[in-house]
Each structure stands twice: as structure tokens, then as C-alpha cells.
Amino acid sequence: MQQFKKIFGESKQKIRTFFAPGRVNLIGDHIDYNGGMVLPVAINLGIEAQARPREDGIINMRSNISEKRISIDLQKEIQYSPSAGWGNYPMGVIRLLQMTHIPIQGADILLKSNLPVGSGLSSSAAVEVLTGYILMRQAGYEVDRLALSLLCQKAENEFIGVQCGIMDQFAVAMGVKNKAMALNCQTLENNYIPFDLGDFKLVVMNSNKERSLADSKYNERRAECEQGLSLIRQQHDVPNLCEAEFPMINELIQDDILKARATHVWWENQYVHEAIEALEEGDFISLGESMDASHLSLANDYEVSCDELDMLVDAARSVDGCIGARMTGAGFGGCAIAIVHQDEISKFKTYVGKHYKQATNLHVDIYECEAVDGVKEI
Ligand code: GLA
């Protein structure tokens, strides 16, 4: 509170506190924009916000991760600006809220994040959903979480220019404590599955490898999938790449790269189905096997892993008690995850940390994560 008042000054208006989690995708990457199944969980790393209304139609934002103060005048047209940095995420959401004629007011918002930025744990989706949620609640709205996640995805597609799917914003908005979300990205039908790993824990490993050119490579992958799909559609009426049959991919896509991308999509979607079944049955060994297979597919056919993520996954899998590991999210750097027996976690941290440092000269941050609720007021 004191820090908030130091930054934004005194006011009679009440300060409210909110939280938006990051997310880990257990399995099913680069599947959401291909209409398949994904299996994310909202995690206990995230962004807390303190927010207080203003009467002058200005939204001020500050964050503990950057000195930059963002100031948005609701009377003026909001435009993307490279110099606004992370501020473009809230700006995109605010612009769309305005276009949807939601009468948002000014606010002072202070963000405090323990979610590593740009590391593939959806820090951008968390900022987007959090901003939208705060401003809608402040305007007295009961928030429709699905609609909010779709609005934030649209902001990222149109304002930021990243052609992301729905998974991240959905997970941040719709997460439920101790549940994973088995989300069909074509229909948006979602099943909450108990996220109970028994004696095992979900571990996140941040490679601290900067995700250079990640946005442009992401868009490139998406375009490759669209090209593959359009080749199949010349002969078959399929709604999306995940619903194509494997022989269609093999026979109708001649280009090696496009074929490899579509092959990943097809297999990854099968692995998600297997993983959902394994999780429901408490068969963690099979869950781990699907995760291992998924990593290889992302690395070899989709080519979105990198040396650092491969090293983390290899190191993780050499520890007794680790039964599966894979990169998570878009890739090109960022985070990998592993399922590790609770008694072996400390050995795991030491071994992976040492091995990774020796191989890359980078430090790995390792977190034990739990599934938590989506965005909420505290
Ligand atoms: C990013 C995107 C998501 C999804 C993942 C890869 O996180 O925002 O929509 O495509 O990459 O699974």
C-alpha cells in the first residue's frame, strides 16, 4: 500500500487487489491454432495487482519488473507503440474493451510479478487478462471469463500482431485450483480434470534463454500449418489440421518442411488424448511417456525447441524419479517442465542446475508448481 501511494499519491478511492496466474501447458503445444486438444494448468506463479479508480480518464500502470510507467488517456485513440514495451499488452486490451463499448474508467494500477517475463509461462496473457478483469470489475461488470479470454486473444492477434491461439488467455482466465483443463480448441469445450500427481510433482525449469525472434517464428509456424491444411483441403473437407487423417498428410503434402510440421500437429494431438486418459487414470508413467514423445516431436518435426531446452529435458530425464519432461509453450527458449517424484526433487534441482550450468553457462531457475484458480480479486 505504501509503495502504491508513493508512486501514485493519495486518493479517497479504495485500493483493491487482484491476481492473475501464469500457465504451464502439460502437453499439446502448437495445437490450439490447429483446432486440437491442449492440457494447460494455471500455476501459482503470476502477477498481483493493486488498483484504484481515477476520475480523469487516465490509466497509469507501473510494474516491479520495469521502471517504465505506462499512461493511457482513454479520451485519445490508443495505438501500438514500440516504445511502450510491455504496456502494449494492456493497451491492446483497453482498446478492445472500448471498441466493445464497455464504459471503463481511469485507474492507477501497480503490478507485482513473480512470473518470469517472456519465458513461455504466459506473462503476456496474464497481463492482458488481469488488465481486462480489473477494468471490468471496476466498471461493475460480472466478468464472463470465456469472453474475456477471447477478447484478450484478439488483442494479442490484432494489436500486438502475434497470431496466438486461445490456450494461454483461456488458462489464465479459466483456471481452477487443483485442476487441469482438457480444452478442445475448435469447440472451446473444456473438461476440468483433477490435477493429482500422487507422489509426483510438476516442476518448471526456466532455461533463462532469451526467446529471440519468437514472435516472428511463431507466426511462421502458423502459416506453415495453414499451407499444409490448404493442400489437404484441395481434396478433403477437413475443419482443421488436427482432424486430418494421417495418410492425407503423408500423401498430399509433398514439401518436407510442411509435412514435418503437420506430422507434429497430428501426433501431438494424439499424445494429448493419451495424456488426458493417463492423468484421469492416475497412470503417471504413461503421462510421462507422452510428454517425452511430445518433446521429440516439437524438437524434430516442429523445430521450436533449442539446445538449452533439449539439454534441460535430457538432464531432467537422467535423474531417477523423473518420469517425463518436455518444453512447454511456444518454445524457442523459455521453459521446460518435468514430472518428478517428490522425494527426488532436491537431487533433481542440484543435478539439473549443475549440468545445465556446465553445458550452457546459464543458470536454470527451478520451481515446484501447483494448479491454481484463474484471475480473481483477492
Ligand atoms: C504460445 C501461444 C499459444 C500456443 C502456444 C504453443 O504460448 O500464445 O496460443 O499456441 O504458444 O502451444
Residues whose N, C-alpha, C, O or C-beta is under 5 A from the ligand:
A	BS01	GLA	G28 D29 H30 I31 D32 C164 G165 I166 M167 D168 G329 A330
